[in-house]
């Protein structure tokens, strides 16, 4: 004897609950990471309470980062990039009492050692809250993708969605990040 007088209703209820869970999980991701506009900072994404990712950041914007509570800045720009202002940014960070970590990451020739150093730096609680930037947020997005998958154990599709929101736009950097994750998961 069937205890459920309306088995169709049970199936519909189950379908409804699963659908709600999928919609809410997607909403949680997009609600967590959000774009912000700040003078002197290009393409800023507040990822969560302890991480912000961005593109080019003027040295004049650094005191504002200190006022927002950031303890460290991870800069992925090469010193040879136009407008990189590495020394000026470092001096501004020191004046604002923010730890300055310069990890030059060449998007044309990505280096696994820089990726390793990046993950160590951003995963270290002593560096949080951390502000991460490059020129456009493309390189930041690539390395953040790897961090999400390796450290936070996010699924690839979820991590890619967030990385693209941050600024990942290069197929070559996306491939580098995914290959890097595969190598690190394989123990190589």
N, C-alpha and C positions, 0 to 999 in steps of 0.2 A: 504494500500500500504506500502510495506516495504521500509523504508528510507535508510537502509543499503544495498547497492547493493551486498555486499558479506558478509553475516552473518557469514560464516565460518571464515573469517578474523578477525572479532570482537572477536569470541570465542578464536581463536589462540592468539590474542593480549592479551586478558585477562589472558589466561593460561601462556603466556610468562612473563607477569608482576608479577603474583603471584609466579612463579618459581624463578624469579630474587630476589624477596623480601625474599623468604625462604633462598636462597643461600647467599644473602648478610647478613642476620641476623646471620646465622651460622658463616660466615666469620668474622663478627664484634666481636663475642664472642671470637673466637680463635685468632683473631688479637690483641684483647685487652689484654688478659692474655698471657704472654709469659715466657718461661723458660730462665734463665740466669745462667751463671757460674761465681761464685765469690769465690776466695780463702777463705777457712774457713767456707763456708756456703754450707750445703747439700741441694739439691733439691729445689733451689730457683725459685719461680714463681713471676714475677712482675704482679700483678693483674690489677692495674691501676695506676694513677698518685699519689695516696695517700696510697696504700696498697701493701705490699709485703709479701708473705707467704713462709715459708721454714721449713726444718728439722733442724738437729743439727747445731748450730752456735757457733763457737769458740769465746771466749772472745776477742781474737786478731782481729777478724773481726769487732768488734763493732765500733772502730774509723772510719772505712770505711763507716759504716751505717750513722754515724753523718755527714761525708763529703757528703753523698748523700742526706742529708736533713731530715732524719727521726727524728721525735720529740719523739717517744716512741717505746719501745720494749715490746711486750706481749709474755711472755715465759710460755708455757703450760707444761714444763717438770717437773717431780717429782724430788725432791732433791736426792732421792735414785737411780735414773737411772745412770748407768755407764756413765761417761763423761758429766754429766749434768752441772757441774761447776756453780751452781746458784750464789754463793757468788762472784766468780771471774767475772761472767758476769754482776752482779749488780754493782760491783766496776768499771768495764770498762765502763758501761753505765753512771754512775755518773761522771766519769772522762771526758767523752765525752759530758756531759750535755744533756743526753737523759733520759727521764723518763723511769723507769724500772718497769713493772707491772708483778709480778709473780703470775700466776693463775694455780697452780698444778692441772692437769686434768688427772685422772687415766683412761686410755682407757679400762681397765678391769672392772672398776666400775665407769662409768661416773656419774657426779653429776650435777643435774639441776642448783644448786646455782652457780657452776663455769660457766656453760653455760650462765646464766643470767649476771654474772659479765663480761664475755667475750664480750657479745653483747653491754653492756653499755660502756666498754672501747674502743672497736674498732669503735663504732658509734659516739663517742664524738669527735667533730671537734678539740678540744684542744689537742687530742692525735695524730692528723694526720699531716704529713704522719706517718703511723704506720707499724712496722715490726713485724710480728707474726711468732713464731716458736715453734716446739716441737722437737722430736727426728728424725722423718722421714717425717713429714708433713701430716701424717695420721689423727692425732687428730685435727690439724689445719684445714684440709679439712672438717672434720665433723662439727666443730663449724662454719666454714665459710659458709657451706651449710645452716645452720640454720639462720645465719645472712642475707644471700642473700634472703632467702624466707620470713623472718619476717620483716626485715627493708627495704630492697630494693624491696620487693614484686615480686621477680622473680618467674617464674613458676618452678615447681619441676624439670622437665627434664633439663632445662637450668642451674639451680643451681647445679644439680648433675654432669652435664658434666664439669663444672668449678671445682667443688670440687674434682672430680677424677683427673683432670689435675694437681691440686695442690698437691695431694698425698693421698686422701681418698682411702683406699683399704680394709678396714675392714667392712664386712657386719654388724657386731654388732654395730659399731660406726655409720654407715649409718642409721640403724634402730633407734638407740638412737636419732640421729639428726632429723629424720622425725617424730618420736613420740614427741619429744620436741616441734617441730613446731606445730604439731596438738594440743598439750596441751596449748601452748601459744595462739594459734588462738582461742581456745575454752574458753579462759579466766580462765583456771585452774592453 
